[in-house]
Amino acid sequence: MISLTAAAAVAAFALGLVLTPGPNMIYLVSRSVTQGRRAGLVSLGGVAAGFLVYVAAATAGLTAVFTLVPAVYTVIKLAGAAYLLWLAWQALRPGGTTAFAPKELPADPPRRLFTMGLVTNLLNPKIAILYVSLLPQFADPGRGHMAVQIMLLGLLQITIAITVNGLIVLGAGGIAAFLARRPGWQRVQRYLMGSVLAGLALQIGLHRPATA
């Protein structure tokens, strides 16, 4: 029902998105490093649930609200951009931190880990932009029901995101140890992460939703 071109484009965008440091990656890595892989995987389950919420909303056409009421979209977009800029500053400021630096986090029970993963993803501006503006552009009315196409494209994005994030969770401890032994590499990773976050914040701040 969806074209190979649309699937390939969404897959490429989803891969680039999940490899870009953001709230999901920072939370999953921090939790995995401080509480272990099991905690990271439980948190990843919450992130996956957040993706499913977005897919359900997009399939139901609820994202049309942002087109009908542009002010709502603008507020969410600017709040998300501001959050990403704050994360960028945390990485770039003197004495800043890297996503792979262990943080002092309490050992939370599985239910809270899952909930925090869910909330982190639902408030992730990158994912909101993806589902509000990008996926509908790849749904072709001539290829069948629009909602079904958006659902399939969303499930493709989820598969890629969960696979890559799962690998990050499993390797977070090793990456953190590698960077801890090599301060130079840690600075490079920190500046790269901060620059990417700042660029993404500007991109989101200037982004306008597609119109019909």
Secondary structure, 3 states (H helix, E strand, C coil): CCCHHHHHHHHHHHHHHHHCCCHHHHHHHHHHHHHCHHHHHHHHHHHHHHHHHHHHHHHHCCCHHHHHCHHHHHHHHHHHHHHHHHHHHHHHCCCCCCCCCCCCCCCCCHHHHHHHHHHHHHCCHHHHHHHHHHHHHHCCHHHCCHHHHHHHHHHHHHHHHHHHHHHHHHHHHHHHHHHHHCHHHHHHHHHHHHHHHHHHHHHHHHCCCCCC
